[in-house]
């Protein structure tokens, strides 16, 4: 899964608008829009790192196109929550 799809998928899952994520990441909304639409292939690592941090996802997962959805940290958090609630996976 490519970077643009991952960003949009996680943003929507978290209930954030493009403007909210852009503000949270400290980037311009037009930049985020171009990234999500795949129109910006020269995005700096710094910008992608800011987005990953704002979405609370790992930069490594975001950049690895071979890793699908959900991010590994989400799966781990879900397992931990299930264990606390006494639910088996």
Secondary structure, DSSP 8 states (H G I E B T S, - for coil): --HHHHHHHHHHHTT--HHHHHHHHTS-HHHHHHHHTT--TT--HHHHHHHHHHHT--HHHHH-TT--SS-HHHHHHHHHHHHHHT---
